[in-house]
Amino acid sequence: MHNRVENLSWDYLRNNLSADIALLQEANTNGQHFEEDKFIWQKIESRQFGSGIFSTNFPLTKLEFKNAHPGSLIGAKVNLPNNKPAYLFSIYAFLDKYPYSKSQPAYSSTTLHRMLSDLHFILYQAHTKKIPVILGGDFNLDVSFDEKHNSKKFGKNEHKLLLERFEDFGLIECVKKLCPKPVRTYRHTTPTPDPLQLDYIFVSNNLENKLVSCEIFENEQVNHLSDHNPVIITLDL
Protein backbone atom coordinates (compact mmCIF):
# COMPACT_ATOMS: atom_id res chain seq x y z
CA MET A 1 0.00 0.00 0.00
CA HIS A 2 2.85 2.35 0.85
CA ASN A 3 4.40 1.94 -2.62
CA ARG A 4 0.99 2.42 -4.22
CA VAL A 5 0.50 5.75 -2.44
CA GLU A 6 3.97 6.87 -3.52
CA ASN A 7 3.18 6.04 -7.16
CA LEU A 8 -0.12 7.90 -6.90
CA SER A 9 1.76 10.89 -5.45
CA TRP A 10 4.07 10.97 -8.47
CA ASP A 11 1.04 10.70 -10.77
CA TYR A 12 -0.62 13.62 -8.98
CA LEU A 13 2.54 15.71 -9.19
CA ARG A 14 2.95 15.10 -12.90
CA ASN A 15 -0.67 15.21 -14.01
CA ASN A 16 -2.52 17.49 -11.60
CA LEU A 17 -0.08 20.09 -10.31
CA SER A 18 1.69 20.60 -13.65
CA ALA A 19 4.58 22.43 -12.01
CA ASP A 20 7.62 23.34 -14.11
CA ILE A 21 9.83 22.70 -11.07
CA ALA A 22 8.99 20.83 -7.87
CA LEU A 23 10.93 20.96 -4.60
CA LEU A 24 10.28 17.63 -2.89
CA GLN A 25 10.74 16.39 0.67
CA GLU A 26 10.29 12.96 2.25
CA ALA A 27 10.27 11.65 -1.31
CA ASN A 28 11.06 8.14 -2.52
CA THR A 29 11.84 7.38 -6.16
CA ASN A 30 10.07 4.01 -5.83
CA GLY A 31 11.25 2.73 -9.20
CA GLN A 32 10.00 5.77 -11.11
CA HIS A 33 11.72 6.66 -14.39
CA PHE A 34 13.22 10.13 -14.73
CA GLU A 35 15.25 11.81 -17.41
CA GLU A 36 18.80 11.97 -16.10
CA ASP A 37 19.06 15.77 -16.10
CA LYS A 38 15.49 16.47 -14.90
CA PHE A 39 15.60 14.93 -11.42
CA ILE A 40 18.09 15.29 -8.58
CA TRP A 41 17.46 13.29 -5.41
CA GLN A 42 19.45 12.12 -2.43
CA LYS A 43 18.44 9.69 0.28
CA ILE A 44 18.79 10.63 3.93
CA GLU A 45 21.05 8.20 5.72
CA SER A 46 19.03 5.79 7.91
CA ARG A 47 15.77 6.88 6.23
CA GLN A 48 13.87 5.41 3.31
CA PHE A 49 13.26 8.82 1.80
CA GLY A 50 15.16 11.96 0.87
CA SER A 51 14.84 15.37 -0.73
CA GLY A 52 14.73 16.07 -4.43
CA ILE A 53 14.24 18.61 -7.19
CA PHE A 54 12.14 17.64 -10.21
CA SER A 55 11.89 19.57 -13.47
CA THR A 56 9.51 18.88 -16.32
CA ASN A 57 11.30 20.97 -18.95
CA PHE A 58 14.54 22.51 -17.70
CA PRO A 59 17.81 20.57 -17.28
CA LEU A 60 19.21 20.53 -13.75
CA THR A 61 22.79 20.42 -12.52
CA LYS A 62 23.46 19.44 -8.92
CA LEU A 63 25.04 22.17 -6.80
CA GLU A 64 27.97 21.06 -4.68
CA PHE A 65 28.55 22.88 -1.39
CA LYS A 66 29.41 22.12 2.23
CA ASN A 67 26.39 20.21 3.48
CA ALA A 68 26.11 18.73 6.96
CA HIS A 69 22.70 17.20 6.14
CA PRO A 70 22.87 15.50 2.73
CA GLY A 71 19.48 14.18 1.71
CA SER A 72 17.75 16.74 3.91
CA LEU A 73 19.21 19.67 1.96
CA ILE A 74 19.87 19.53 -1.76
CA GLY A 75 20.60 22.18 -4.37
CA ALA A 76 20.54 22.48 -8.15
CA LYS A 77 21.32 24.99 -10.85
CA VAL A 78 18.82 25.59 -13.63
CA ASN A 79 18.56 27.94 -16.61
CA LEU A 80 15.28 29.85 -16.50
CA PRO A 81 13.19 30.61 -19.62
CA ASN A 82 15.13 33.87 -20.04
CA ASN A 83 18.25 31.67 -20.20
CA LYS A 84 19.60 33.14 -16.98
CA PRO A 85 20.87 30.73 -14.31
CA ALA A 86 19.06 30.27 -11.00
CA TYR A 87 19.74 28.28 -7.85
CA LEU A 88 17.13 25.89 -6.40
CA PHE A 89 17.15 24.41 -2.90
CA SER A 90 14.89 21.78 -1.34
CA ILE A 91 14.90 21.46 2.46
CA TYR A 92 13.51 18.89 4.85
CA ALA A 93 14.13 20.04 8.45
CA PHE A 94 14.07 16.84 10.46
CA LEU A 95 13.52 17.11 14.20
CA ASP A 96 16.80 17.32 16.10
CA LYS A 97 16.77 15.48 19.43
CA TYR A 98 18.89 16.29 22.46
CA PRO A 99 21.38 13.38 22.58
CA TYR A 100 21.52 12.88 26.34
CA SER A 101 17.90 12.86 27.41
CA LYS A 102 14.85 11.27 25.83
CA SER A 103 12.60 13.57 27.82
CA GLN A 104 13.86 16.73 26.09
CA PRO A 105 11.84 18.19 23.19
CA ALA A 106 12.96 17.90 19.57
CA TYR A 107 13.67 20.96 17.43
CA SER A 108 13.74 21.60 13.70
CA SER A 109 15.19 25.06 14.32
CA THR A 110 18.63 23.70 15.21
CA THR A 111 18.69 21.71 11.95
CA LEU A 112 17.63 24.76 9.95
CA HIS A 113 20.24 27.01 11.53
CA ARG A 114 22.99 24.55 10.51
CA MET A 115 21.57 24.34 6.99
CA LEU A 116 21.51 28.11 6.66
CA SER A 117 25.10 28.28 7.83
CA ASP A 118 26.07 25.75 5.15
CA LEU A 119 24.16 27.82 2.56
CA HIS A 120 25.69 31.11 3.69
CA PHE A 121 28.51 31.28 1.14
CA ILE A 122 26.51 30.05 -1.84
CA LEU A 123 23.66 32.45 -1.04
CA TYR A 124 26.19 35.26 -0.73
CA GLN A 125 27.62 34.30 -4.13
CA ALA A 126 24.12 34.32 -5.62
CA HIS A 127 23.42 37.73 -4.07
CA THR A 128 26.62 39.35 -5.34
CA LYS A 129 26.23 37.87 -8.83
CA LYS A 130 22.47 38.60 -8.89
CA ILE A 131 21.64 34.93 -9.44
CA PRO A 132 17.95 34.26 -8.63
CA VAL A 133 17.24 31.80 -5.81
CA ILE A 134 14.17 29.67 -5.14
CA LEU A 135 14.24 27.82 -1.83
CA GLY A 136 11.48 25.82 -0.23
CA GLY A 137 10.57 22.88 1.87
CA ASP A 138 9.13 21.33 4.98
CA PHE A 139 10.55 23.37 7.87
CA ASN A 140 8.51 21.62 10.59
CA LEU A 141 7.92 24.94 12.33
CA ASP A 142 5.28 27.61 12.67
CA VAL A 143 5.72 30.97 14.38
CA SER A 144 2.80 30.07 16.66
CA PHE A 145 5.09 27.49 18.31
CA ASP A 146 6.96 30.35 19.97
CA GLU A 147 3.95 31.20 22.09
CA LYS A 148 2.54 27.71 22.57
CA HIS A 149 5.56 25.54 23.31
CA ASN A 150 8.35 27.68 24.73
CA SER A 151 9.00 29.25 28.10
CA LYS A 152 8.65 33.02 28.17
CA LYS A 153 12.22 33.14 29.45
CA PHE A 154 13.83 30.90 26.82
CA GLY A 155 13.34 30.72 23.07
CA LYS A 156 10.27 32.94 23.11
CA ASN A 157 11.04 34.23 19.58
CA GLU A 158 12.95 31.19 18.32
CA HIS A 159 10.94 30.42 15.18
CA LYS A 160 10.21 34.04 14.31
CA LEU A 161 13.94 34.88 14.44
CA LEU A 162 14.81 31.82 12.36
CA LEU A 163 12.48 32.86 9.55
CA GLU A 164 13.89 36.37 9.79
CA ARG A 165 17.33 34.91 9.25
CA PHE A 166 16.20 33.68 5.83
CA GLU A 167 14.88 37.16 5.09
CA ASP A 168 18.19 38.66 6.21
CA PHE A 169 19.80 36.71 3.36
CA GLY A 170 17.66 38.66 0.90
CA LEU A 171 14.92 36.02 0.58
CA ILE A 172 11.19 36.79 0.35
CA GLU A 173 8.71 34.36 1.97
CA CYS A 174 6.04 33.95 -0.71
CA VAL A 175 3.17 32.68 1.45
CA LYS A 176 3.45 35.59 3.88
CA LYS A 177 3.73 38.07 1.00
CA LEU A 178 0.82 36.85 -1.09
CA CYS A 179 -1.58 35.19 1.37
CA PRO A 180 -3.16 37.78 3.70
CA LYS A 181 -4.57 35.21 6.16
CA PRO A 182 -2.80 32.33 7.95
CA VAL A 183 -2.74 29.21 5.77
CA ARG A 184 -2.68 25.53 6.53
CA THR A 185 -0.02 23.45 4.86
CA TYR A 186 -0.03 20.63 7.41
CA ARG A 187 -2.94 18.56 8.68
CA HIS A 188 -2.14 17.15 12.11
CA THR A 189 -3.66 13.82 13.12
CA THR A 190 -5.18 15.73 16.04
CA PRO A 191 -6.98 18.77 14.58
CA THR A 192 -5.62 22.10 15.80
CA PRO A 193 -7.80 25.20 16.25
CA ASP A 194 -5.40 27.33 14.21
CA PRO A 195 -3.95 26.40 10.80
CA LEU A 196 -0.34 25.23 10.83
CA GLN A 197 2.05 26.40 8.14
CA LEU A 198 5.07 24.08 8.22
CA ASP A 199 5.97 24.52 4.54
CA TYR A 200 7.59 27.59 3.01
CA ILE A 201 8.82 28.92 -0.32
CA PHE A 202 11.33 31.75 -0.49
CA VAL A 203 12.58 33.62 -3.55
CA SER A 204 15.46 36.05 -3.76
CA ASN A 205 14.49 39.73 -3.75
CA ASN A 206 15.43 40.04 -7.45
CA LEU A 207 12.41 37.78 -8.16
CA GLU A 208 9.97 39.63 -5.90
CA ASN A 209 8.43 41.68 -8.71
CA LYS A 210 8.04 38.46 -10.76
CA LEU A 211 5.74 36.83 -8.20
CA VAL A 212 2.22 36.39 -9.62
CA SER A 213 0.47 34.05 -7.18
CA CYS A 214 0.82 31.61 -4.30
CA GLU A 215 -1.67 28.77 -3.89
CA ILE A 216 -2.14 26.08 -1.25
CA PHE A 217 -3.68 22.90 -2.68
CA GLU A 218 -6.01 20.95 -0.40
CA ASN A 219 -8.60 18.49 -1.65
CA GLU A 220 -9.71 14.90 -1.09
CA GLN A 221 -6.95 13.51 -3.32
CA VAL A 222 -4.22 15.48 -1.55
CA ASN A 223 -5.63 14.42 1.84
CA HIS A 224 -5.30 10.79 0.79
CA LEU A 225 -1.71 11.11 -0.43
CA SER A 226 -0.07 13.26 2.25
CA ASP A 227 -0.57 15.14 5.50
CA HIS A 228 1.03 18.19 3.83
CA ASN A 229 -0.64 20.44 1.26
CA PRO A 230 1.37 21.42 -1.84
CA VAL A 231 2.41 25.08 -2.00
CA ILE A 232 2.58 26.41 -5.56
CA ILE A 233 4.00 29.78 -6.63
CA THR A 234 3.81 31.29 -10.10
CA LEU A 235 6.61 33.50 -11.44
CA ASP A 236 6.29 35.63 -14.56
CA LEU A 237 9.69 35.04 -16.17
C-alpha positions, 0 to 999 in steps of 0.5 A: 500500500505504501508503494501504491501511495507513492506512485499515486503521489508521483502521478498527482505531481505530474498530471494534476499540479503541472509544475515546471519545477517541484521541490520535494521532501520525504520523497522516494523514487520508488522505481520511477523513471526520470530523465537523467538531467530532470531529477536530482534526489538524495536519500537521507542516511538511515531513512527510506526517503530523501529530498529532491528537485524535479523539473519537467522541462529545464535541465538541472545540474546538482550544486555542490557545497558544504552540506552537513545534512545530505538528503535533507538539503539539496541544491541544483542549478537551472537555466530559466526561460530567459536563459539566466541561471538560477539556484534551487534548494529543497529542504527537509528540516528533520527534528533534532533530538537532544542526545543525552535525554529522551525527555527533552523536546525535539527541534527543527530550528537547530537543523535549519540554523545549521543548513543556513550556515552551510548555505551562507557562502553560496547564497552570498555568491548568488546575491553578489552575482544577482543569481535568482534563488528559489528555496522551499521545503518542509521546515517543521515549524510555525511561528505560533510554536513560539507562544505555545511551546516555549517558556517566556524566558527561553526561546520565546522568539525562536521560530520568528527569528529563524524565519527572519534569518532567511529574510536577512539573506535577501529572501522573500517568503512567498506565502506571507507576502501573497496570502493575507490570512494564515494558511494551513499546509499541514494537517495534524492527526489531532486537529488544531484550532489554528492552521499550521504552516510548516511549509515555506517557499522563499525567492530572492528579492530580485524575483519579488516583482516576478511573483504572480500568485501563491496557492495552497492545494487541499482536496480529497486527493491530496488528503489521501496522499499526504498530511502536507498540502502542496504550495505552488508559486507562479513566477512571470519570467 
